[in-house]
């Protein structure tokens, strides 16, 4: 969020640069990437391992596994 008058980033935008809990725009600006690493990793995994899985996008993930993935990506987003 940039101030219209000063053009400076807000404190929330400059402090939060993790994968989850910050805006995608802020994260991409901070990392200098066009695609977030967690999205690239997920696409690579689906392409390599899960493309033939039934119901891949119809079934919700197990909350504990989703939280663990968030923890992993926040600690090592590359």
N, CA, C and O atoms as a Maestro MAE file, in Angstrom:
{
 s_m_m2io_version
 :::
 2.0.0
}

f_m_ct {
 s_m_title
 :::
 protein
 m_atom[312] {
  # First column is atom index #
  i_m_mmod_type
  r_m_x_coord
  r_m_y_coord
  r_m_z_coord
  i_m_residue_number
  s_m_chain_name
  s_m_pdb_residue_name
  s_m_pdb_atom_name
  i_m_atomic_number
  :::
  1 25 0.842 -1.169 0.000 1 A "UNK " " N  " 7
  2 3 0.000 0.000 0.000 1 A "UNK " " CA " 6
  3 2 0.887 1.231 0.000 1 A "UNK " " C  " 6
  4 15 1.615 1.475 0.962 1 A "UNK " " O  " 8
  5 25 0.833 1.969 -1.020 2 A "UNK " " N  " 7
  6 3 1.656 3.167 -1.123 2 A "UNK " " CA " 6
  7 2 0.821 4.392 -0.817 2 A "UNK " " C  " 6
  8 15 -0.335 4.499 -1.226 2 A "UNK " " O  " 8
  9 25 1.418 5.295 -0.102 3 A "UNK " " N  " 7
  10 3 0.774 6.556 0.187 3 A "UNK " " CA " 6
  11 2 0.720 7.362 -1.101 3 A "UNK " " C  " 6
  12 15 1.734 7.488 -1.787 3 A "UNK " " O  " 8
  13 25 -0.417 7.899 -1.438 4 A "UNK " " N  " 7
  14 3 -0.558 8.667 -2.668 4 A "UNK " " CA " 6
  15 2 0.316 9.910 -2.662 4 A "UNK " " C  " 6
  16 15 0.798 10.342 -3.710 4 A "UNK " " O  " 8
  17 25 0.521 10.484 -1.483 5 A "UNK " " N  " 7
  18 3 1.293 11.715 -1.406 5 A "UNK " " CA " 6
  19 2 2.792 11.458 -1.409 5 A "UNK " " C  " 6
  20 15 3.526 12.132 -2.132 5 A "UNK " " O  " 8
  21 25 3.262 10.507 -0.624 6 A "UNK " " N  " 7
  22 3 4.702 10.312 -0.474 6 A "UNK " " CA " 6
  23 2 5.270 9.265 -1.413 6 A "UNK " " C  " 6
  24 15 6.466 9.288 -1.704 6 A "UNK " " O  " 8
  25 25 4.428 8.331 -1.904 7 A "UNK " " N  " 7
  26 3 4.916 7.263 -2.754 7 A "UNK " " CA " 6
  27 2 5.681 6.193 -1.994 7 A "UNK " " C  " 6
  28 15 6.285 5.312 -2.605 7 A "UNK " " O  " 8
  29 25 5.663 6.259 -0.656 8 A "UNK " " N  " 7
  30 3 6.385 5.296 0.158 8 A "UNK " " CA " 6
  31 2 5.480 4.140 0.536 8 A "UNK " " C  " 6
  32 15 4.264 4.298 0.644 8 A "UNK " " O  " 8
  33 25 6.082 2.976 0.735 9 A "UNK " " N  " 7
  34 3 5.340 1.796 1.138 9 A "UNK " " CA " 6
  35 2 4.923 1.935 2.594 9 A "UNK " " C  " 6
  36 15 5.627 2.551 3.394 9 A "UNK " " O  " 8
  37 25 3.774 1.359 2.932 10 A "UNK " " N  " 7
  38 3 3.315 1.387 4.317 10 A "UNK " " CA " 6
  39 2 4.164 0.433 5.149 10 A "UNK " " C  " 6
  40 15 4.870 -0.412 4.598 10 A "UNK " " O  " 8
  41 25 4.100 0.563 6.465 11 A "UNK " " N  " 7
  42 3 4.876 -0.284 7.366 11 A "UNK " " CA " 6
  43 2 4.479 -1.749 7.188 11 A "UNK " " C  " 6
  44 15 5.345 -2.624 7.205 11 A "UNK " " O  " 8
  45 25 3.188 -2.032 7.018 12 A "UNK " " N  " 7
  46 3 2.732 -3.411 6.855 12 A "UNK " " CA " 6
  47 2 3.312 -4.028 5.585 12 A "UNK " " C  " 6
  48 15 3.654 -5.210 5.569 12 A "UNK " " O  " 8
  49 25 3.423 -3.243 4.537 13 A "UNK " " N  " 7
  50 3 3.931 -3.765 3.272 13 A "UNK " " CA " 6
  51 2 5.429 -4.043 3.352 13 A "UNK " " C  " 6
  52 15 5.896 -5.033 2.789 13 A "UNK " " O  " 8
  53 25 6.176 -3.212 4.024 14 A "UNK " " N  " 7
  54 3 7.622 -3.396 4.065 14 A "UNK " " CA " 6
  55 2 8.046 -4.432 5.087 14 A "UNK " " C  " 6
  56 15 9.098 -5.050 4.923 14 A "UNK " " O  " 8
  57 25 7.262 -4.643 6.139 15 A "UNK " " N  " 7
  58 3 7.651 -5.578 7.186 15 A "UNK " " CA " 6
  59 2 7.296 -7.006 6.805 15 A "UNK " " C  " 6
  60 15 8.117 -7.906 6.981 15 A "UNK " " O  " 8
  61 25 6.101 -7.239 6.289 16 A "UNK " " N  " 7
  62 3 5.654 -8.590 5.995 16 A "UNK " " CA " 6
  63 2 6.078 -9.006 4.590 16 A "UNK " " C  " 6
  64 15 5.576 -8.477 3.598 16 A "UNK " " O  " 8
  65 25 7.000 -9.952 4.516 17 A "UNK " " N  " 7
  66 3 7.454 -10.437 3.224 17 A "UNK " " CA " 6
  67 2 7.386 -11.957 3.143 17 A "UNK " " C  " 6
  68 15 7.919 -12.545 2.202 17 A "UNK " " O  " 8
  69 25 6.742 -12.602 4.107 18 A "UNK " " N  " 7
  70 3 6.600 -14.049 4.085 18 A "UNK " " CA " 6
  71 2 5.683 -14.485 2.956 18 A "UNK " " C  " 6
  72 15 5.050 -13.658 2.299 18 A "UNK " " O  " 8
  73 25 5.618 -15.771 2.742 19 A "UNK " " N  " 7
  74 3 4.789 -16.310 1.675 19 A "UNK " " CA " 6
  75 2 3.313 -16.163 2.014 19 A "UNK " " C  " 6
  76 15 2.526 -15.734 1.171 19 A "UNK " " O  " 8
  77 25 2.932 -16.510 3.220 20 A "UNK " " N  " 7
  78 3 1.540 -16.431 3.641 20 A "UNK " " CA " 6
  79 2 1.368 -15.255 4.590 20 A "UNK " " C  " 6
  80 15 2.244 -14.979 5.409 20 A "UNK " " O  " 8
  81 25 0.251 -14.571 4.481 21 A "UNK " " N  " 7
  82 3 -0.025 -13.452 5.366 21 A "UNK " " CA " 6
  83 2 0.380 -12.105 4.807 21 A "UNK " " C  " 6
  84 15 0.231 -11.088 5.485 21 A "UNK " " O  " 8
  85 25 0.885 -12.073 3.595 22 A "UNK " " N  " 7
  86 3 1.204 -10.798 2.945 22 A "UNK " " CA " 6
  87 2 0.619 -10.831 1.541 22 A "UNK " " C  " 6
  88 15 0.246 -11.890 1.038 22 A "UNK " " O  " 8
  89 25 0.543 -9.683 0.926 23 A "UNK " " N  " 7
  90 3 -0.035 -9.648 -0.416 23 A "UNK " " CA " 6
  91 2 0.932 -10.265 -1.419 23 A "UNK " " C  " 6
  92 15 2.148 -10.197 -1.246 23 A "UNK " " O  " 8
  93 25 0.387 -10.859 -2.457 24 A "UNK " " N  " 7
  94 3 1.203 -11.459 -3.508 24 A "UNK " " CA " 6
  95 2 2.071 -10.402 -4.177 24 A "UNK " " C  " 6
  96 15 3.231 -10.663 -4.495 24 A "UNK " " O  " 8
  97 25 1.527 -9.228 -4.390 25 A "UNK " " N  " 7
  98 3 2.288 -8.138 -5.019 25 A "UNK " " CA " 6
  99 2 3.507 -7.781 -4.185 25 A "UNK " " C  " 6
  100 15 4.603 -7.626 -4.724 25 A "UNK " " O  " 8
  101 25 3.330 -7.649 -2.882 26 A "UNK " " N  " 7
  102 3 4.457 -7.324 -1.992 26 A "UNK " " CA " 6
  103 2 5.504 -8.427 -2.023 26 A "UNK " " C  " 6
  104 15 6.703 -8.157 -2.088 26 A "UNK " " O  " 8
  105 25 5.047 -9.649 -1.975 27 A "UNK " " N  " 7
  106 3 5.976 -10.780 -1.982 27 A "UNK " " CA " 6
  107 2 6.782 -10.819 -3.283 27 A "UNK " " C  " 6
  108 15 7.999 -11.001 -3.253 27 A "UNK " " O  " 8
  109 25 6.118 -10.651 -4.406 28 A "UNK " " N  " 7
  110 3 6.815 -10.687 -5.694 28 A "UNK " " CA " 6
  111 2 7.785 -9.518 -5.827 28 A "UNK " " C  " 6
  112 15 8.884 -9.675 -6.358 28 A "UNK " " O  " 8
  113 25 7.381 -8.360 -5.351 29 A "UNK " " N  " 7
  114 3 8.268 -7.191 -5.398 29 A "UNK " " CA " 6
  115 2 9.513 -7.445 -4.544 29 A "UNK " " C  " 6
  116 15 10.628 -7.116 -4.949 29 A "UNK " " O  " 8
  117 25 9.315 -8.029 -3.366 30 A "UNK " " N  " 7
  118 3 10.422 -8.294 -2.455 30 A "UNK " " CA " 6
  119 2 11.389 -9.341 -3.019 30 A "UNK " " C  " 6
  120 15 12.605 -9.199 -2.893 30 A "UNK " " O  " 8
  121 25 10.842 -10.398 -3.644 31 A "UNK " " N  " 7
  122 3 11.687 -11.477 -4.153 31 A "UNK " " CA " 6
  123 2 12.214 -11.205 -5.552 31 A "UNK " " C  " 6
  124 15 13.181 -11.833 -5.983 31 A "UNK " " O  " 8
  125 25 11.584 -10.267 -6.269 32 A "UNK " " N  " 7
  126 3 12.013 -9.977 -7.640 32 A "UNK " " CA " 6
  127 2 11.607 -11.056 -8.628 32 A "UNK " " C  " 6
  128 15 12.207 -11.164 -9.697 32 A "UNK " " O  " 8
  129 25 10.620 -11.843 -8.301 33 A "UNK " " N  " 7
  130 3 10.164 -12.931 -9.172 33 A "UNK " " CA " 6
  131 2 8.839 -12.578 -9.840 33 A "UNK " " C  " 6
  132 15 8.091 -11.725 -9.363 33 A "UNK " " O  " 8
  133 25 8.570 -13.247 -10.943 34 A "UNK " " N  " 7
  134 3 7.297 -13.078 -11.637 34 A "UNK " " CA " 6
  135 2 6.235 -14.018 -11.062 34 A "UNK " " C  " 6
  136 15 5.043 -13.716 -11.111 34 A "UNK " " O  " 8
  137 25 6.671 -15.160 -10.516 35 A "UNK " " N  " 7
  138 3 5.777 -16.154 -9.926 35 A "UNK " " CA " 6
  139 2 6.333 -16.515 -8.552 35 A "UNK " " C  " 6
  140 15 7.534 -16.737 -8.400 35 A "UNK " " O  " 8
  141 25 5.463 -16.573 -7.567 36 A "UNK " " N  " 7
  142 3 5.896 -16.913 -6.208 36 A "UNK " " CA " 6
  143 2 6.478 -18.326 -6.184 36 A "UNK " " C  " 6
  144 15 5.941 -19.225 -6.833 36 A "UNK " " O  " 8
  145 25 7.575 -18.533 -5.439 37 A "UNK " " N  " 7
  146 3 8.206 -19.858 -5.383 37 A "UNK " " CA " 6
  147 2 7.255 -20.965 -4.946 37 A "UNK " " C  " 6
  148 15 7.347 -22.084 -5.451 37 A "UNK " " O  " 8
  149 25 6.341 -20.678 -4.016 38 A "UNK " " N  " 7
  150 3 5.423 -21.739 -3.571 38 A "UNK " " CA " 6
  151 2 4.485 -22.154 -4.702 38 A "UNK " " C  " 6
  152 15 4.099 -23.320 -4.784 38 A "UNK " " O  " 8
  153 25 4.115 -21.218 -5.574 39 A "UNK " " N  " 7
  154 3 3.264 -21.554 -6.719 39 A "UNK " " CA " 6
  155 2 4.056 -22.385 -7.724 39 A "UNK " " C  " 6
  156 15 3.544 -23.371 -8.254 39 A "UNK " " O  " 8
  157 25 5.297 -21.995 -7.987 40 A "UNK " " N  " 7
  158 3 6.153 -22.772 -8.891 40 A "UNK " " CA " 6
  159 2 6.357 -24.188 -8.374 40 A "UNK " " C  " 6
  160 15 6.295 -25.153 -9.135 40 A "UNK " " O  " 8
  161 25 6.604 -24.305 -7.063 41 A "UNK " " N  " 7
  162 3 6.805 -25.632 -6.465 41 A "UNK " " CA " 6
  163 2 5.555 -26.488 -6.580 41 A "UNK " " C  " 6
  164 15 5.637 -27.674 -6.901 41 A "UNK " " O  " 8
  165 25 4.402 -25.893 -6.321 42 A "UNK " " N  " 7
  166 3 3.141 -26.634 -6.417 42 A "UNK " " CA " 6
  167 2 2.879 -27.075 -7.856 42 A "UNK " " C  " 6
  168 15 2.451 -28.205 -8.091 42 A "UNK " " O  " 8
  169 25 3.130 -26.199 -8.806 43 A "UNK " " N  " 7
  170 3 2.932 -26.552 -10.221 43 A "UNK " " CA " 6
  171 2 3.874 -27.681 -10.636 43 A "UNK " " C  " 6
  172 15 3.474 -28.597 -11.354 43 A "UNK " " O  " 8
  173 25 5.112 -27.610 -10.187 44 A "UNK " " N  " 7
  174 3 6.094 -28.648 -10.514 44 A "UNK " " CA " 6
  175 2 5.669 -29.996 -9.905 44 A "UNK " " C  " 6
  176 15 5.751 -31.034 -10.561 44 A "UNK " " O  " 8
  177 25 5.216 -29.964 -8.647 45 A "UNK " " N  " 7
  178 3 4.776 -31.199 -7.997 45 A "UNK " " CA " 6
  179 2 3.580 -31.803 -8.726 45 A "UNK " " C  " 6
  180 15 3.557 -33.004 -8.995 45 A "UNK " " O  " 8
  181 25 2.599 -30.985 -9.043 46 A "UNK " " N  " 7
  182 3 1.417 -31.484 -9.738 46 A "UNK " " CA " 6
  183 2 1.800 -32.057 -11.094 46 A "UNK " " C  " 6
  184 15 1.319 -33.122 -11.483 46 A "UNK " " O  " 8
  185 25 2.652 -31.361 -11.799 47 A "UNK " " N  " 7
  186 3 3.093 -31.824 -13.110 47 A "UNK " " CA " 6
  187 2 3.847 -33.148 -13.021 47 A "UNK " " C  " 6
  188 15 3.634 -34.042 -13.840 47 A "UNK " " O  " 8
  189 25 4.721 -33.274 -12.036 48 A "UNK " " N  " 7
  190 3 5.565 -34.469 -11.906 48 A "UNK " " CA " 6
  191 2 4.872 -35.646 -11.239 48 A "UNK " " C  " 6
  192 15 5.103 -36.794 -11.621 48 A "UNK " " O  " 8
  193 25 4.033 -35.385 -10.256 49 A "UNK " " N  " 7
  194 3 3.567 -36.468 -9.389 49 A "UNK " " CA " 6
  195 2 2.062 -36.662 -9.303 49 A "UNK " " C  " 6
  196 15 1.599 -37.780 -9.078 49 A "UNK " " O  " 8
  197 25 1.311 -35.623 -9.474 50 A "UNK " " N  " 7
  198 3 -0.100 -35.719 -9.111 50 A "UNK " " CA " 6
  199 2 -1.070 -35.494 -10.265 50 A "UNK " " C  " 6
  200 15 -2.281 -35.451 -10.049 50 A "UNK " " O  " 8
  201 25 -0.571 -35.352 -11.459 51 A "UNK " " N  " 7
  202 3 -1.453 -35.049 -12.589 51 A "UNK " " CA " 6
  203 2 -2.494 -36.139 -12.829 51 A "UNK " " C  " 6
  204 15 -3.573 -35.852 -13.346 51 A "UNK " " O  " 8
  205 25 -2.194 -37.362 -12.470 52 A "UNK " " N  " 7
  206 3 -3.117 -38.472 -12.703 52 A "UNK " " CA " 6
  207 2 -4.014 -38.788 -11.501 52 A "UNK " " C  " 6
  208 15 -4.790 -39.743 -11.546 52 A "UNK " " O  " 8
  209 25 -3.915 -38.006 -10.440 53 A "UNK " " N  " 7
  210 3 -4.718 -38.245 -9.235 53 A "UNK " " CA " 6
  211 2 -6.176 -37.880 -9.474 53 A "UNK " " C  " 6
  212 15 -6.478 -36.831 -10.043 53 A "UNK " " O  " 8
  213 25 -7.068 -38.743 -9.038 54 A "UNK " " N  " 7
  214 3 -8.499 -38.469 -9.137 54 A "UNK " " CA " 6
  215 2 -8.908 -37.462 -8.080 54 A "UNK " " C  " 6
  216 15 -8.480 -37.560 -6.930 54 A "UNK " " O  " 8
  217 25 -9.724 -36.507 -8.452 55 A "UNK " " N  " 7
  218 3 -10.269 -35.556 -7.501 55 A "UNK " " CA " 6
  219 2 -9.270 -34.568 -6.950 55 A "UNK " " C  " 6
  220 15 -9.486 -33.996 -5.882 55 A "UNK " " O  " 8
  221 25 -8.185 -34.361 -7.658 56 A "UNK " " N  " 7
  222 3 -7.110 -33.506 -7.163 56 A "UNK " " CA " 6
  223 2 -7.613 -32.122 -6.744 56 A "UNK " " C  " 6
  224 15 -7.184 -31.601 -5.715 56 A "UNK " " O  " 8
  225 25 -8.500 -31.530 -7.514 57 A "UNK " " N  " 7
  226 3 -8.984 -30.187 -7.202 57 A "UNK " " CA " 6
  227 2 -10.400 -30.183 -6.639 57 A "UNK " " C  " 6
  228 15 -10.964 -29.115 -6.401 57 A "UNK " " O  " 8
  229 25 -10.973 -31.339 -6.426 58 A "UNK " " N  " 7
  230 3 -12.328 -31.406 -5.886 58 A "UNK " " CA " 6
  231 2 -12.342 -31.659 -4.395 58 A "UNK " " C  " 6
  232 15 -13.307 -31.299 -3.722 58 A "UNK " " O  " 8
  233 25 -11.314 -32.258 -3.871 59 A "UNK " " N  " 7
  234 3 -11.284 -32.616 -2.452 59 A "UNK " " CA " 6
  235 2 -10.454 -31.611 -1.673 59 A "UNK " " C  " 6
  236 15 -9.357 -31.249 -2.098 59 A "UNK " " O  " 8
  237 25 -10.971 -31.155 -0.528 60 A "UNK " " N  " 7
  238 3 -10.192 -30.212 0.284 60 A "UNK " " CA " 6
  239 2 -8.993 -30.904 0.919 60 A "UNK " " C  " 6
  240 15 -9.007 -32.114 1.147 60 A "UNK " " O  " 8
  241 25 -7.974 -30.134 1.195 61 A "UNK " " N  " 7
  242 3 -6.790 -30.677 1.851 61 A "UNK " " CA " 6
  243 2 -7.033 -30.897 3.335 61 A "UNK " " C  " 6
  244 15 -7.913 -30.270 3.925 61 A "UNK " " O  " 8
  245 25 -6.269 -31.770 3.924 62 A "UNK " " N  " 7
  246 3 -6.319 -32.014 5.368 62 A "UNK " " CA " 6
  247 2 -5.668 -30.804 6.043 62 A "UNK " " C  " 6
  248 15 -4.532 -30.456 5.720 62 A "UNK " " O  " 8
  249 25 -6.365 -30.172 6.960 63 A "UNK " " N  " 7
  250 3 -5.916 -28.924 7.571 63 A "UNK " " CA " 6
  251 2 -4.501 -29.028 8.144 63 A "UNK " " C  " 6
  252 15 -3.689 -28.120 7.961 63 A "UNK " " O  " 8
  253 25 -4.209 -30.115 8.827 64 A "UNK " " N  " 7
  254 3 -2.873 -30.255 9.425 64 A "UNK " " CA " 6
  255 2 -1.779 -30.301 8.354 64 A "UNK " " C  " 6
  256 15 -0.685 -29.776 8.564 64 A "UNK " " O  " 8
  257 25 -2.066 -30.918 7.222 65 A "UNK " " N  " 7
  258 3 -1.079 -30.974 6.134 65 A "UNK " " CA " 6
  259 2 -0.939 -29.611 5.460 65 A "UNK " " C  " 6
  260 15 0.166 -29.210 5.092 65 A "UNK " " O  " 8
  261 25 -2.047 -28.902 5.299 66 A "UNK " " N  " 7
  262 3 -2.008 -27.562 4.713 66 A "UNK " " CA " 6
  263 2 -1.191 -26.632 5.606 66 A "UNK " " C  " 6
  264 15 -0.363 -25.866 5.114 66 A "UNK " " O  " 8
  265 25 -1.420 -26.698 6.909 67 A "UNK " " N  " 7
  266 3 -0.665 -25.858 7.849 67 A "UNK " " CA " 6
  267 2 0.822 -26.198 7.825 67 A "UNK " " C  " 6
  268 15 1.663 -25.304 7.918 67 A "UNK " " O  " 8
  269 25 1.151 -27.482 7.700 68 A "UNK " " N  " 7
  270 3 2.554 -27.895 7.639 68 A "UNK " " CA " 6
  271 2 3.209 -27.356 6.358 68 A "UNK " " C  " 6
  272 15 4.349 -26.894 6.399 68 A "UNK " " O  " 8
  273 25 2.499 -27.413 5.226 69 A "UNK " " N  " 7
  274 3 3.018 -26.856 3.981 69 A "UNK " " CA " 6
  275 2 3.242 -25.352 4.096 69 A "UNK " " C  " 6
  276 15 4.242 -24.833 3.599 69 A "UNK " " O  " 8
  277 25 2.315 -24.649 4.748 70 A "UNK " " N  " 7
  278 3 2.483 -23.210 4.959 70 A "UNK " " CA " 6
  279 2 3.739 -22.944 5.788 70 A "UNK " " C  " 6
  280 15 4.510 -22.035 5.482 70 A "UNK " " O  " 8
  281 25 3.939 -23.739 6.836 71 A "UNK " " N  " 7
  282 3 5.112 -23.576 7.691 71 A "UNK " " CA " 6
  283 2 6.402 -23.796 6.894 71 A "UNK " " C  " 6
  284 15 7.355 -23.028 7.025 71 A "UNK " " O  " 8
  285 25 6.427 -24.838 6.075 72 A "UNK " " N  " 7
  286 3 7.606 -25.147 5.256 72 A "UNK " " CA " 6
  287 2 7.883 -24.018 4.273 72 A "UNK " " C  " 6
  288 15 9.028 -23.591 4.131 72 A "UNK " " O  " 8
  289 25 6.854 -23.534 3.596 73 A "UNK " " N  " 7
  290 3 7.045 -22.490 2.588 73 A "UNK " " CA " 6
  291 2 7.435 -21.170 3.225 73 A "UNK " " C  " 6
  292 15 8.193 -20.406 2.627 73 A "UNK " " O  " 8
  293 25 6.942 -20.880 4.417 74 A "UNK " " N  " 7
  294 3 7.327 -19.637 5.097 74 A "UNK " " CA " 6
  295 2 8.776 -19.685 5.583 74 A "UNK " " C  " 6
  296 15 9.453 -18.658 5.633 74 A "UNK " " O  " 8
  297 25 9.250 -20.885 5.940 75 A "UNK " " N  " 7
  298 3 10.632 -20.983 6.434 75 A "UNK " " CA " 6
  299 2 11.649 -21.046 5.296 75 A "UNK " " C  " 6
  300 15 12.790 -20.615 5.463 75 A "UNK " " O  " 8
  301 25 11.246 -21.579 4.139 76 A "UNK " " N  " 7
  302 3 12.153 -21.691 2.990 76 A "UNK " " CA " 6
  303 2 11.355 -21.523 1.712 76 A "UNK " " C  " 6
  304 15 11.051 -22.511 1.044 76 A "UNK " " O  " 8
  305 25 11.005 -20.274 1.353 77 A "UNK " " N  " 7
  306 3 10.143 -20.047 0.196 77 A "UNK " " CA " 6
  307 2 10.787 -20.354 -1.147 77 A "UNK " " C  " 6
  308 15 10.072 -20.401 -2.148 77 A "UNK " " O  " 8
  309 25 12.083 -20.563 -1.225 78 A "UNK " " N  " 7
  310 3 12.759 -20.797 -2.495 78 A "UNK " " CA " 6
  311 2 12.626 -22.197 -2.922 78 A "UNK " " C  " 6
  312 15 13.138 -22.572 -3.976 78 A "UNK " " O  " 8
  :::
 }
 m_bond[311] {
  # First column is bond index #
  i_m_from
  i_m_to
  i_m_order
  :::
  1 1 2 1
  2 2 3 1
  3 3 4 2
  4 3 5 1
  5 5 6 1
  6 6 7 1
  7 7 8 2
  8 7 9 1
  9 9 10 1
  10 10 11 1
  11 11 12 2
  12 11 13 1
  13 13 14 1
  14 14 15 1
  15 15 16 2
  16 15 17 1
  17 17 18 1
  18 18 19 1
  19 19 20 2
  20 19 21 1
  21 21 22 1
  22 22 23 1
  23 23 24 2
  24 23 25 1
  25 25 26 1
  26 26 27 1
  27 27 28 2
  28 27 29 1
  29 29 30 1
  30 30 31 1
  31 31 32 2
  32 31 33 1
  33 33 34 1
  34 34 35 1
  35 35 36 2
  36 35 37 1
  37 37 38 1
  38 38 39 1
  39 39 40 2
  40 39 41 1
  41 41 42 1
  42 42 43 1
  43 43 44 2
  44 43 45 1
  45 45 46 1
  46 46 47 1
  47 47 48 2
  48 47 49 1
  49 49 50 1
  50 50 51 1
  51 51 52 2
  52 51 53 1
  53 53 54 1
  54 54 55 1
  55 55 56 2
  56 55 57 1
  57 57 58 1
  58 58 59 1
  59 59 60 2
  60 59 61 1
  61 61 62 1
  62 62 63 1
  63 63 64 2
  64 63 65 1
  65 65 66 1
  66 66 67 1
  67 67 68 2
  68 67 69 1
  69 69 70 1
  70 70 71 1
  71 71 72 2
  72 71 73 1
  73 73 74 1
  74 74 75 1
  75 75 76 2
  76 75 77 1
  77 77 78 1
  78 78 79 1
  79 79 80 2
  80 79 81 1
  81 81 82 1
  82 82 83 1
  83 83 84 2
  84 83 85 1
  85 85 86 1
  86 86 87 1
  87 87 88 2
  88 87 89 1
  89 89 90 1
  90 90 91 1
  91 91 92 2
  92 91 93 1
  93 93 94 1
  94 94 95 1
  95 95 96 2
  96 95 97 1
  97 97 98 1
  98 98 99 1
  99 99 100 2
  100 99 101 1
  101 101 102 1
  102 102 103 1
  103 103 104 2
  104 103 105 1
  105 105 106 1
  106 106 107 1
  107 107 108 2
  108 107 109 1
  109 109 110 1
  110 110 111 1
  111 111 112 2
  112 111 113 1
  113 113 114 1
  114 114 115 1
  115 115 116 2
  116 115 117 1
  117 117 118 1
  118 118 119 1
  119 119 120 2
  120 119 121 1
  121 121 122 1
  122 122 123 1
  123 123 124 2
  124 123 125 1
  125 125 126 1
  126 126 127 1
  127 127 128 2
  128 127 129 1
  129 129 130 1
  130 130 131 1
  131 131 132 2
  132 131 133 1
  133 133 134 1
  134 134 135 1
  135 135 136 2
  136 135 137 1
  137 137 138 1
  138 138 139 1
  139 139 140 2
  140 139 141 1
  141 141 142 1
  142 142 143 1
  143 143 144 2
  144 143 145 1
  145 145 146 1
  146 146 147 1
  147 147 148 2
  148 147 149 1
  149 149 150 1
  150 150 151 1
  151 151 152 2
  152 151 153 1
  153 153 154 1
  154 154 155 1
  155 155 156 2
  156 155 157 1
  157 157 158 1
  158 158 159 1
  159 159 160 2
  160 159 161 1
  161 161 162 1
  162 162 163 1
  163 163 164 2
  164 163 165 1
  165 165 166 1
  166 166 167 1
  167 167 168 2
  168 167 169 1
  169 169 170 1
  170 170 171 1
  171 171 172 2
  172 171 173 1
  173 173 174 1
  174 174 175 1
  175 175 176 2
  176 175 177 1
  177 177 178 1
  178 178 179 1
  179 179 180 2
  180 179 181 1
  181 181 182 1
  182 182 183 1
  183 183 184 2
  184 183 185 1
  185 185 186 1
  186 186 187 1
  187 187 188 2
  188 187 189 1
  189 189 190 1
  190 190 191 1
  191 191 192 2
  192 191 193 1
  193 193 194 1
  194 194 195 1
  195 195 196 2
  196 195 197 1
  197 197 198 1
  198 198 199 1
  199 199 200 2
  200 199 201 1
  201 201 202 1
  202 202 203 1
  203 203 204 2
  204 203 205 1
  205 205 206 1
  206 206 207 1
  207 207 208 2
  208 207 209 1
  209 209 210 1
  210 210 211 1
  211 211 212 2
  212 211 213 1
  213 213 214 1
  214 214 215 1
  215 215 216 2
  216 215 217 1
  217 217 218 1
  218 218 219 1
  219 219 220 2
  220 219 221 1
  221 221 222 1
  222 222 223 1
  223 223 224 2
  224 223 225 1
  225 225 226 1
  226 226 227 1
  227 227 228 2
  228 227 229 1
  229 229 230 1
  230 230 231 1
  231 231 232 2
  232 231 233 1
  233 233 234 1
  234 234 235 1
  235 235 236 2
  236 235 237 1
  237 237 238 1
  238 238 239 1
  239 239 240 2
  240 239 241 1
  241 241 242 1
  242 242 243 1
  243 243 244 2
  244 243 245 1
  245 245 246 1
  246 246 247 1
  247 247 248 2
  248 247 249 1
  249 249 250 1
  250 250 251 1
  251 251 252 2
  252 251 253 1
  253 253 254 1
  254 254 255 1
  255 255 256 2
  256 255 257 1
  257 257 258 1
  258 258 259 1
  259 259 260 2
  260 259 261 1
  261 261 262 1
  262 262 263 1
  263 263 264 2
  264 263 265 1
  265 265 266 1
  266 266 267 1
  267 267 268 2
  268 267 269 1
  269 269 270 1
  270 270 271 1
  271 271 272 2
  272 271 273 1
  273 273 274 1
  274 274 275 1
  275 275 276 2
  276 275 277 1
  277 277 278 1
  278 278 279 1
  279 279 280 2
  280 279 281 1
  281 281 282 1
  282 282 283 1
  283 283 284 2
  284 283 285 1
  285 285 286 1
  286 286 287 1
  287 287 288 2
  288 287 289 1
  289 289 290 1
  290 290 291 1
  291 291 292 2
  292 291 293 1
  293 293 294 1
  294 294 295 1
  295 295 296 2
  296 295 297 1
  297 297 298 1
  298 298 299 1
  299 299 300 2
  300 299 301 1
  301 301 302 1
  302 302 303 1
  303 303 304 2
  304 303 305 1
  305 305 306 1
  306 306 307 1
  307 307 308 2
  308 307 309 1
  309 309 310 1
  310 310 311 1
  311 311 312 2
  :::
 }
}
